[in-house]
Amino acid sequence: MYIVCLPCWTTKRMSKQNESEQQHNQKQDQKQTQQILNEAADWCMRLSQGELSPQELQQLQIWQQQSSVHAKVWQKMQQLHHTFDQLPTEVARPILEQSTSSSWKKRRHYMWVLACLSLLYLGYNLNQQQQWTADYRTKVGEIERIKLPDGGELYLDSASAIDLDYSTKQRNVVLRKGQIWIKTAKDQQQRPFFVQTQHGQMQALGTEFSVELDSKQSWVFVEQGAVKLQPQRHPTQTVIVAAGQQSHLNREQVAEVISADLTRNSWTQGWMIVNDMPLSEFVQRIGKYQKGYIALDDDIAQIKISGTYPINDLPKLYSMLAVTYKLDINRYAQGYWVSIGEKK
């Protein structure tokens, strides 16, 4: 047996090559998904205008069956034909304003246009595309409980998205957006359990924990057991986070492990528990459950907020906040616009 020791510069070069290959594959996936979104929008417009012949309808069916991504995109487009809750406001507003003076027939056509535009809008970056085709996703204000194939339990927070990838060798949850809470189950096949994000990998070691994803890092809060963290670009740099601890990681490294604020996980029960939190941070936290926009007066941004608030009943939450801290809170456009100021 021959053992070849590669010089340090060779190892680094191989690491850079692997990283370059991963980036290339990601770009290829992005282009492919973008192409599917464009094709779906084209089929959508043609179908809405009644231009499809029997042969073309057959071609549409064949197109849907090309891959699971094709099927998921078309399924979501059909859902958007009936509801437009997911449509970004900045896309919908100008078209809806134009449609208010139109006939009902034209307004129905505008709604179809919105469905197609929403597909194109969601293709503006890879993250949005991944959410669009995720196995599970929640709307703003929704919290969903999911029973995992191995008997484990997962909570999907508001405006979140995941993929499940269970194989004969391992169990993977891919967090695309938002936040999850997981209670793992003992696996009869003894497969390891991983959560994957764009920043790295977390391996559950018999545990209950939550993972929150933002653009810069992934946060981990451990209630029971332990979780092993591995940054994407340096997977050999592992850090164990034990029960009652928290940490976060980006692609390069894992941050210092500190004592956890486990009240953050109260969202799984429909509550937000805070203690001396600045109002600006509180508003940012509840923003993920609020459809629309919250405008906060700068003069009161640093008021300290404490208490237990219902995130599944925002009108009640705002009422509690107004009474306790003598705030002037107004809700407009059926609650899509909320202004918070000091009561005069």
C-alpha positions in Angstrom: 0.0 0.0 0.0 1.3 3.4 -1.0 0.6 6.5 1.0 1.0 9.8 -0.9 1.2 13.0 1.2 0.0 16.0 -0.8 1.6 19.3 -0.1 -0.4 22.0 1.7 -0.8 24.1 -1.4 -2.2 21.1 -3.4 -4.8 20.5 -0.7 -5.8 24.1 -0.8 -6.0 24.1 -4.5 -8.3 21.0 -4.5 -10.5 22.7 -1.9 -10.8 25.7 -4.1 -11.6 23.5 -7.1 -14.3 21.7 -5.1 -15.8 25.1 -4.0 -15.7 26.3 -7.6 -17.5 23.2 -8.8 -20.2 23.7 -6.1 -20.7 27.3 -7.2 -20.9 26.2 -10.8 -23.5 23.5 -10.0 -25.5 26.1 -8.0 -25.5 28.4 -11.0 -26.6 25.6 -13.3 -29.4 24.7 -11.0 -30.4 28.4 -10.8 -30.5 28.7 -14.6 -32.5 25.5 -14.9 -35.1 26.6 -12.4 -35.3 30.0 -14.0 -36.0 28.4 -17.3 -38.8 26.2 -15.9 -40.3 29.3 -14.3 -40.2 31.2 -17.6 -41.8 28.2 -19.5 -44.5 27.9 -16.8 -45.3 31.6 -17.2 -45.5 31.2 -21.0 -47.9 28.2 -20.7 -49.9 30.2 -18.1 -50.5 33.2 -20.4 -51.3 31.0 -23.4 -53.8 29.0 -21.4 -55.5 32.1 -20.0 -56.0 33.5 -23.6 -57.5 30.2 -24.8 -54.9 29.7 -27.4 -54.1 26.0 -26.8 -55.1 23.4 -29.3 -55.7 19.7 -28.2 -52.2 18.9 -29.3 -50.7 21.8 -27.3 -52.7 20.7 -24.2 -51.0 17.3 -24.6 -47.6 19.1 -24.9 -48.4 21.0 -21.7 -49.2 17.7 -19.9 -45.9 16.2 -21.1 -44.1 19.4 -19.9 -45.5 19.0 -16.4 -44.3 15.4 -16.3 -40.6 16.2 -17.2 -39.5 16.5 -13.6 -40.7 17.0 -10.0 -39.7 20.7 -10.3 -42.0 21.1 -13.4 -44.9 19.5 -11.5 -44.4 21.6 -8.4 -44.2 24.9 -10.2 -47.3 24.1 -12.2 -49.2 23.0 -9.1 -48.3 26.3 -7.4 -49.3 28.3 -10.4 -52.8 26.6 -10.3 -53.1 27.5 -6.6 -52.3 31.1 -7.5 -55.2 31.1 -9.9 -57.5 30.9 -6.9 -55.6 32.9 -4.3 -52.9 35.6 -4.5 -51.8 35.8 -0.8 -48.2 34.9 -1.8 -47.9 37.6 -4.5 -45.4 40.4 -3.6 -47.1 43.7 -3.0 -44.6 45.6 -5.2 -45.6 43.4 -8.2 -49.4 43.4 -7.5 -50.1 47.0 -6.7 -49.6 48.7 -10.1 -51.6 46.0 -11.9 -54.4 46.0 -9.3 -54.6 49.8 -9.6 -54.9 49.5 -13.3 -57.6 46.8 -13.0 -59.9 48.8 -10.7 -61.4 50.7 -13.7 -61.7 47.7 -15.9 -64.6 45.3 -16.5 -64.9 42.0 -14.5 -63.7 40.1 -17.6 -60.6 42.2 -17.8 -60.0 42.0 -14.1 -60.1 38.2 -14.3 -57.4 38.5 -17.0 -55.3 40.8 -14.9 -55.5 38.2 -12.1 -54.1 35.6 -14.5 -51.4 38.0 -15.4 -50.6 38.4 -11.7 -50.3 34.6 -11.4 -47.8 34.5 -14.3 -45.9 37.6 -13.0 -45.6 36.0 -9.6 -43.8 33.0 -11.1 -41.4 35.3 -12.8 -40.9 37.4 -9.7 -40.1 34.4 -7.7 -37.3 33.6 -10.1 -35.3 36.7 -9.3 -32.9 34.7 -7.1 -32.2 31.2 -6.2 -33.5 31.5 -2.7 -36.9 32.5 -3.9 -36.9 29.7 -6.4 -36.1 27.1 -3.8 -38.9 28.3 -1.6 -41.3 28.1 -4.6 -40.5 24.4 -5.1 -40.1 23.4 -1.5 -41.7 20.3 -0.1 -43.3 22.3 2.7 -43.8 26.0 3.0 -45.9 28.4 5.1 -47.6 31.7 4.3 -47.0 34.8 6.4 -48.8 34.2 9.7 -49.0 30.4 9.4 -47.3 27.9 11.7 -47.5 24.3 10.6 -46.8 21.1 12.5 -45.4 18.3 10.4 -45.0 14.6 11.4 -41.7 13.3 10.0 -41.5 9.9 8.2 -39.4 8.5 11.1 -42.0 9.5 13.7 -40.2 12.8 14.7 -41.9 16.1 14.9 -41.2 19.4 13.1 -42.8 22.9 13.5 -42.5 25.2 10.5 -42.6 28.9 11.4 -44.3 31.7 9.5 -43.0 32.3 6.0 -40.7 29.3 6.1 -39.8 26.6 3.6 -38.1 23.2 3.8 -37.3 20.1 1.8 -37.2 16.6 3.2 -34.7 14.1 1.9 -34.8 10.7 3.7 -32.6 8.0 2.2 -31.4 4.6 3.3 -28.2 6.2 4.7 -29.4 9.4 6.4 -32.3 11.8 7.2 -32.0 15.3 5.9 -34.1 18.4 6.4 -33.1 21.3 4.2 -34.1 24.7 5.5 -34.6 27.1 2.6 -36.1 30.0 4.5 -37.3 31.0 8.0 -37.3 28.8 11.1 -38.0 25.3 12.3 -38.2 23.4 15.6 -37.4 19.7 15.6 -37.9 16.8 18.0 -36.0 13.9 16.6 -37.1 10.3 16.9 -35.0 7.2 17.5 -34.5 5.7 14.1 -34.8 1.9 13.7 -32.3 2.0 10.8 -29.9 4.2 12.9 -29.6 6.8 10.2 -28.0 10.1 11.3 -30.3 13.2 11.3 -29.1 16.4 9.6 -30.4 19.9 9.1 -28.8 21.6 6.1 -28.8 25.4 5.4 -26.8 27.5 3.0 -24.3 28.1 5.8 -23.6 24.5 6.8 -24.8 21.4 8.5 -26.2 20.6 11.9 -26.3 17.0 13.1 -28.8 16.1 15.8 -27.5 14.0 18.6 -30.8 12.8 20.2 -32.4 16.2 20.7 -35.0 18.9 20.5 -33.7 22.1 18.9 -34.6 25.0 16.6 -32.8 26.4 13.6 -33.4 30.0 12.3 -32.0 31.1 9.0 -31.2 34.6 7.9 -29.1 36.0 5.0 -25.8 36.0 6.9 -26.0 33.0 9.3 -27.9 30.1 10.8 -28.9 30.2 14.5 -29.2 27.1 16.6 -31.0 26.9 20.0 -30.8 23.5 21.8 -33.4 22.4 24.3 -32.4 18.8 24.9 -29.6 16.6 23.8 -26.9 18.2 21.6 -26.3 19.4 18.0 -23.0 19.2 16.1 -22.4 22.3 13.9 -20.2 22.2 10.7 -19.7 25.3 8.5 -20.0 24.7 4.8 -16.5 25.6 3.7 -14.7 24.1 6.7 -16.7 20.9 7.6 -13.9 19.5 9.7 -14.3 22.5 12.1 -17.0 21.0 14.3 -18.6 22.5 17.4 -21.0 20.7 19.8 -23.9 22.8 21.2 -25.4 21.2 24.3 -28.8 21.5 25.9 -29.5 25.0 27.1 -27.0 26.5 24.7 -27.1 28.4 21.5 -24.7 29.4 18.7 -24.7 30.4 15.0 -22.6 29.7 12.0 -21.9 31.2 8.6 -20.1 29.5 5.7 -16.7 30.0 7.2 -17.0 29.4 11.0 -19.1 28.6 14.0 -19.6 31.4 16.6 -18.9 31.1 20.3 -21.4 28.8 22.2 -23.3 30.8 24.8 -26.3 30.2 27.2 -29.5 30.0 25.2 -32.7 32.1 25.5 -35.1 29.2 25.0 -38.1 31.5 25.3 -37.4 32.2 21.6 -39.0 28.7 20.9 -42.3 29.7 22.4 -43.5 30.5 18.8 -44.3 26.8 18.4 -47.1 27.3 20.9 -48.3 30.6 19.4 -46.6 33.0 21.8 -43.7 35.5 21.9 -42.1 35.9 25.3 -39.9 38.9 25.7 -38.1 40.6 28.6 -36.8 44.2 28.4 -36.6 43.9 24.6 -36.4 47.2 22.6 -39.6 48.0 20.8 -37.7 48.2 17.5 -36.5 44.6 17.9 -39.9 43.5 19.1 -41.5 44.9 16.0 -38.9 43.2 13.8 -39.7 39.9 15.5 -43.4 40.1 15.0 -42.9 41.4 11.5 -42.6 37.8 10.2 -46.2 37.1 11.3 -47.6 40.4 9.9 -48.9 40.5 6.3 -47.9 43.9 5.1 -45.9 46.7 6.7 -45.3 48.0 10.3 -44.3 51.7 10.6 -42.6 52.5 13.9 -42.0 56.0 15.2 -38.3 56.5 15.9 -39.0 58.4 19.1 -40.3 55.2 20.8 -38.0 52.6 19.2 -36.0 52.1 22.4 -38.9 51.5 24.8 -38.3 48.2 26.6 -41.0 45.6 26.1 -41.7 42.7 28.4 -44.5 40.1 28.5 -46.2 37.2 26.7 -47.9 38.1 23.4 -50.1 36.0 21.1 -48.5 35.9 17.6 -51.5 34.0 16.2 -53.8 36.9 17.2 -52.1 40.1 16.1 -55.1 42.4 16.8 -55.0 41.2 20.4 -51.2 41.6 20.5 -51.5 45.2 19.3 -54.2 46.0 21.8 -52.2 44.6 24.7 -49.2 46.6 23.5 -51.2 49.8 23.2 -52.7 49.5 26.7 -49.6 48.4 28.5 -47.2 51.0 27.0 -49.7 53.8 26.2 -49.0 53.6 22.5 -51.1 54.8 19.6 -51.5 51.8 17.2 -53.6 52.1 14.1 -54.3 49.4 11.5 -55.3 50.3 7.9 -56.2 48.4 4.7 -57.6 45.4 6.7 -54.5 45.2 8.8 -51.9 45.2 6.0 -50.5 48.6 7.2 -49.8 49.1 10.9 -48.5 52.4 12.4 -47.1 52.5 16.0 -46.5 55.8 17.7 -46.6 57.6 21.0 -50.1 58.4 22.3 -50.6 62.2 22.5 
